[in-house]
Amino acid sequence: MEEYITSRRNPLLQQVRKLISSRRERERTGLFVADGTKLLQEAVKYCTGLHTVILTEGVEARIPEGVRLVRVPEAVMASISPMESPQGALFLCRLPEKSELEAKPGMLLLDGIQDPGNIGTILRTADALQIPVVLLEGCADPYSHKVVRASMGAVFRTNVLQSTWAEISGVCRDAGIPIAVTALSDRARDIRTADLTRMAVVIGSEGQGVRQQILDAADAQLIIPMNPRCESLNAAIAAAIVMWQMKQ
């Protein structure tokens, strides 16, 4: 049964605003927000935790039984949607339960990548290439609305793992999986000459690169060959190249 909400002060809409703006609120409530009709279609197909759907009048969608459905006027949707031009669909999903961390060869580790667009693009590419990804300390929240949007639904289709460096390095060591880092150094080896299928590879943050602690502990350093006059690549592009090489 549909509900109809017209007040911008409604508790549900106030909760939506908090979830959009606060990672702490998302973790406290176990919910996150996504927006857009295309993402809603992906969530209906793949997200087992679809919780509440908010639609404007005239927007139709197939909503599973048991999911709360709310209608609001366009002006109310505009007051809660993070998009400049709302598509008329916004929805809440439950955060997935944390699964046991497992090290796998051919795995990507992200260290301190803070740009939501980069995180989302990496998750989308990893989903396409079937590469496991683990987010380390300092990464953007994979369940912020910006990451969810940039991932084009990959967060609904895959299990996004999060870990500390201490934990994942220990798990990799116990599993006998060497850890390589991407770095601009004289020690770095051309990625085309390394067997990435048996390694875990670390991609560093946009500004600082891989943390010194991880550089010091890594089993190998890798470099993506490029024009000498170019200093670096965007983190998402570098990750895509590494993941492609992992599939070779």
N, C-alpha and C positions, 0 to 999 in steps of 0.2 A: 504494500500500500504506500502510495506517495505521500510525503509530507510537503507542506508549502510554508516557506519561511520568507517573511518580508522585512523583518527587523535586523539591522546590521549589528545590533547588540545581542543577538541570539547566542546562547552559550556555545553552540556548535561552531558558529562562524568565528567567535572569539578564539576558540581552540584552534581552528584552522590557521589563523594569523600567528598564533604562538608557535605552532608546529613548523610553519614556513620559516620563521625567523630564528628559531632556537634549536640547536643540536641537543642541548640538555633536555629540552621539553620532549623532543622526539625519543630520546633514550628513556626518559622518565615514564612516558605514556606507552611506549612500544608502538608508536604510530608514526607514519610519515605521509607527506602530501605530494601528489603529482597532478599535473594539469594537462588538458588537451584531449581532443577526441581520439586521435591516433593512439596515444599512450593508454587511454582507457580501453581501447580494443585489445591492446597487448596485455593489459592487466587482467581483463576478463578471461583471456586465453591461458595465461601462464601464472598469474599471481594467486596463490591459494589463500592469501590473507587480505583480499579485497574486503574492506570494512564498510565504507560509506561513499556514496556517489552523490555529487551535487551537480544538477543540470539547470540550465536556464530554460525558459519556456521555448518550445519549438525544437530543441535538441533532443534527438532520440538515440537510445543505446540499449542493447540487450544486457540486462543486469541479472546476474544469477540470483536464485532464490536465497533469502536469508541476508542479502546485502541491503543496508538501509539506503533508500532513495529519497532525495530531497530536491524540490524545485525552488528556484529563487528568481526574482526579476533580474534583468541584465545589469541594472545599476548596482544591485547587491553583489552579483558575481564580480563586477569590476572593482568593488571595494575589497574583495578578499583575494582575487587572483593575482599572482605575481607577474603575469604577462601583461604587456602593454595593450595588446589586443586579445582579450580572452576569447577562447573558442567555445565557451559555454559548457565546459565539462571540467570539473575538479573533483578529486577523489582521495580518500584516505585508505592506506593499507597498513596492515600490521608488519612490524619489523620481523624478519625471519629469525627463528631460533638459531643461536650460535652453534655451529657444528664443530666437531673435533678437528683440530688443525692437523693436516696430513701433508707431508712433503712429497712432491712428485717431480721427477725429472722433466725438464722443459716447462718450468714454472717461472712466472714473472713476479718480481717483488718491487713494489713502488715505495720509494723512500721520500717522505716529506713533500709530495706533489700536492700543491694547495689550490691550483686552479680547477674549479669544478668542471669547466669545459674539457680540460685535458683528462681528468679522471673519467668523465663520462665517455669520451672518445676512446680511451684505452679499453674500458670495459666493453664497449660496443665491438671494437676490433677483436678483443680476446674471445668474445662470444662467437664471432664469425669464424675464427681460426681454432676454436676449442682449446684455448690456452688457459690454464689455471692462473689466477691473479691473487696476490696477497697484498693488502694495504698495510704499510708500517706506520710508525708514529709520524704525526705531522701532516698526514694526508687529509684532503677535504673529505667531509662526511659523504659516503657513497649514497646516502639516502636524503641528501638535501635536494630540493626540487630542481636546482640547476644541474646537478649531476644526473638525476633521474632522466631529465629531459635530454641531456646530451648523450646519454647512453642509449636512447631510442628503445627503451624497454628491456635492455640487457639485464638490469637489476631484477626484473621479474623472472627472467629465464635462467639465470645462473645464480650460484651461491657465492656471494661476495665475501671473501675471507678477510679478516683483520687480525693483526698480530703485532707483537713487539719484536724488535730485532733479536733480543735475547732468546725469545721463545722460538722463532722460526729458524734461527741459526742452529739452535740446539736440535731441533727436529730434523733439519737437513743433515747435520753431522751424524746423528744416530742412523739415518737412512742411507748414509754414504753418498749423498748428493753434493758435489762441489758447488760453491757459490762464486759466481763471476759478477763483476761490476762494470758498468760502462763508465769510462773515464778518459780524459784527455791527458795522457801521460806518456813518457817514453817507454814505460813498461807495457803499455796496452798493446794487445794483439788484435789484428784485423779479425772482425767477427766472422768473415768468410772462411777463415782457417780453423775455427773452433767448432767443436761438436756441441752445439747448444741443446741438442735433444736430451742430453744427459745432465744438464746443469740447471741451476736456478740462477736467473740473471736479475740484477738490481738496476733499476732506472732511478736516477736521483732527481731532486727538486729542480724547478725551473731556474732559480737564481744561484743556488749553492752547489748543485750536483749531489753526489752521494756523500753522506757523512764520513768524516775521517775515521771514525770508529769502525765503520763497515769497510772502508777502503783498506784499513790495516788488517782486517780479519779475513778478507776475501782470498779465495784460492787462485783467482785469475782476474786480470783487467782486460777489458775489451774496448775496441774503438770502431766506430762506423766510419769507413773511409769517405772523405769528402774533399771538396775543393779547398786547398790550403788557405785561401783568403776568408773562408767561413769558419767562425769560431765554434758554433754549436747548432743543434737542431732543437726545434720545439719538442717538449717531452713526449707528447702524444705521437709525433712523427717518429722519434727515436724508438719508442716502444713498439710501434707498428713494424719498423724495420727488423728489430730484434725478434719479434714474434714470427714474422715471415721466415726469418732465417732458422728459427726453431723448427719449422715445418719441413725444412729441406732435408 
